[in-house]
Amino acid sequence: MTHKPRTIEIAIFSIVILKVFITGIITTVSSFCEFYEYQQPELAEKINESSVYRNSFFTYTGFDTGYGFFAPNVSSNFIIFSENSDKVYNSSDLLQTSEGKTRFMGANDVFFNNFGNKKNEDKMAANKIILKRINKMFEKKYNSKFTTTVYLYEYPKLGELNTKKEHLIKIDEIK
């Protein structure tokens, strides 16, 4: 038994699909502007503050959770390298278990949350403390002087996937 969709069903479906696209675009723009400290477009601000846009239907369905995680470079990874005169080590080399390495990846969240402009000196100091500790651990383990550097990994653009270009942006360094 088949039935032809009624106009009301088509309207509701269209509203839901339109909401998905609008939410995706708005959260992508908002996330980008917030991360790179750009002024948000006036239209995006008006939509975000609109009570029509943020009504209970969209909250109930979960569509207001955002789709900004599909945006390029919104989710960032930090890579920490420690280098002595002989070799460059990935900081996860200090850990032996996979659980420890997984927990160490939580440092990405700390660096991301504390990453900012010069106004956030206290937050940046937390990053320095973590880097100093990692540096001391390598110096203790290998009985050698190390330089520990944290990089932001920038994911390559589609056209650059086949190139061997490094996509590391230096953020901080401890000697």
Order of alpha helices (4+ residues) and beta strands (2+ residues): alpha-alpha-alpha-beta-beta-alpha-alpha-alpha-beta-beta
